[in-house]
């Protein structure tokens, strides 16, 4: 099962696999983040982290992330300090995607046909 997001609860962390399916682990959220694959998860507040693979939309003004998985949707608040870090991670990931997948499209057509959602 893939982790959808996780929320801190003191020295415990509640891991959400879906909106309703959860598991409580005896790790704080920082320790859990260290065990997860680098680049796949992002800390969005002192008490929450999310799987970047399920990120659908970021509202920078409202500081909200919308995640979607298997037809379910959840909105999580992003802290003021971490919204900038999240946007940097997303822009670097986007830059990597474009540089590895669309370099030839730019070279040959000078136009991008990919509908970018960021």
C-alpha positions in Angstrom: 0.0 0.0 0.0 1.2 3.5 -0.8 1.1 6.2 1.8 -1.3 9.0 0.9 -0.3 11.4 3.7 0.6 11.3 7.4 -0.3 13.4 10.4 1.5 13.8 13.7 -0.2 12.9 17.0 2.4 13.6 19.7 5.1 10.9 19.6 2.9 8.9 17.2 2.1 9.3 13.6 -1.1 8.4 11.9 -0.4 7.2 8.4 -3.3 7.5 5.9 -3.3 5.0 3.0 -6.8 6.3 2.0 -9.1 8.8 3.6 -10.5 6.1 5.9 -7.7 3.4 6.1 -5.1 4.4 8.6 -2.3 2.9 10.7 -0.7 4.4 13.9 3.0 4.0 14.2 5.2 4.7 17.2 7.5 7.2 15.4 7.3 10.9 15.3 6.7 12.5 11.9 10.3 13.6 11.5 11.6 10.0 12.1 9.0 8.6 9.7 10.1 11.1 7.0 13.7 10.0 7.3 12.6 6.4 6.6 10.6 7.2 3.5 12.1 7.4 0.0 13.8 10.8 -0.6 12.1 13.0 -3.2 8.7 11.2 -2.9 7.4 12.9 0.3 7.3 16.4 1.5 6.8 17.9 5.0 4.1 20.5 4.7 3.8 21.5 8.3 5.1 20.5 11.8 2.3 18.0 11.9 1.9 16.7 8.3 3.7 15.2 5.4 2.3 14.2 2.0 3.2 11.8 -0.9 4.1 14.1 -3.8 2.8 11.5 -6.2 -0.8 12.3 -5.2 -0.4 16.0 -5.3 -3.1 17.5 -7.6 -3.0 21.2 -6.9 -1.3 23.8 -4.7 -3.1 27.0 -3.7 -0.3 29.3 -2.8 -2.5 32.1 -1.5 -4.6 29.9 0.8 -1.6 27.6 1.5 -3.6 24.5 0.7 -2.5 21.3 -1.0 -5.1 19.1 -2.7 -4.2 15.4 -2.9 -6.2 12.9 -4.9 -6.0 9.1 -4.8 -8.4 6.5 -6.2 -11.3 9.0 -6.4 -10.8 10.5 -3.0 -9.6 14.0 -2.3 -8.1 15.6 0.7 -7.0 19.2 1.4 -4.1 19.8 3.7 -2.9 23.1 5.1 0.7 24.0 4.3 2.7 26.1 6.8 3.8 29.6 5.9 7.5 28.6 6.1 7.2 25.3 4.2 5.1 26.6 1.2 8.2 28.1 -0.3 10.1 24.9 0.1 7.3 22.9 -1.5 7.2 25.2 -4.5 10.9 25.0 -4.9 10.7 21.2 -4.8 7.9 21.2 -7.4 9.7 23.6 -9.7 12.9 21.5 -9.6 10.9 18.4 -10.3 9.1 20.2 -13.2 12.5 21.4 -14.5 13.9 17.9 -14.4 10.8 16.5 -16.1 11.0 19.1 -18.9 14.7 18.7 -19.4 14.6 14.9 -19.6 11.4 14.5 -21.6 10.8 17.5 -23.8 14.3 18.8 -24.8 13.8 17.4 -28.3 10.3 18.9 -28.6 11.7 22.3 -27.9 14.6 21.8 -30.2 12.5 20.7 -33.2 9.2 22.5 -32.8 9.9 25.5 -30.5 6.5 24.8 -29.0 5.4 22.7 -26.2 2.4 20.4 -26.7 2.3 19.2 -23.1 -0.6 20.8 -21.0 1.4 21.8 -17.9 -0.8 22.2 -14.7 1.7 23.9 -12.5 
